[in-house]
Amino acid sequence: MNHNASLSAPPRRTRGIVPVGLAVLGLASALFVMRRSLMMPAPMCMAGRWDRCFGTFNGVVLMTLVTLPLAALVAWALARRRRAAGVTPAWRMSLAEVGMVHGTVPFLWLTMMPGAGAGIVPARVSLVPLRDLVTMGPLGIVGNLLVFASLGFFAPIRFAALASVPRILALGAGCSALVETAQYVLSLDRVSSVDDVLVNAAGAVLAALASRHWWRTAAQAPSDRPRPAPAPAA
């Protein structure tokens, strides 16, 4: 029995390593393609021109990458604190929390950037489903899929109550509806579209399906509870 278990362990480990390796490879390829665009706002950021650093797509992406070591440090500190308190699984919970924040806030920042006619152009609403998908284009669709992808990937890992596809769909749709409402109320010169809500929610669901192996395992394990201290021997 032990021999069979030892034989089945490597394939399980391999199934977990392959998606992570593919994700790292995809990120490295994207950074290689975008390296020139990402380096354009670097001199402005170093000169303290934060309006040009945080006010452009390239600047936000650059700052997101620059703060990756800080995010890793925060995850390490949280995991160390949880391990000292006897909470399991410490690393999984800490990485999920930091991943949700660090992977979602930059996209929310981009979606809330005001357009050239902010405060001047009247707010616009598009409530006809699938009408705006044609005007989005491939880049717009991919961008909308990524807005809540980190939330959909990590939220069911961190919170057992969200460990189901319908709940992640509701979470992604609800958060996207709040963003579209804020764009309309603040008159950011953006179209508040029902298609944005649909694509954002679909991105959250696809990301949740990609992490399904980890959040199904986390749902079976105790969450955010210290391990009970062993009873003293008689």
Buried (B, 14 or more C-beta within 10 A) or exposed (E): EEEEEEEEEEEEEEEEEEEEEEEEEEEEEEEEEEEEEBEEBBEBBEEEBEEBBBBBBBBBBBBBEEBEEEBEEBBBEBBEEBBEEEBBBBBBBBBBBBBBBBBBBBBBBBBEBBBEEBEEEEBEEBEEEEEBBEEBEEEBBEBBBBBBBBBBBBBBBBBBEBBBBEBBBBBBBEBBBEBBEBBBEBBBBBBBBBBBBBBBBBBBBBBBEBBBBBBEBBBEEEBBEEEEEEEEEE
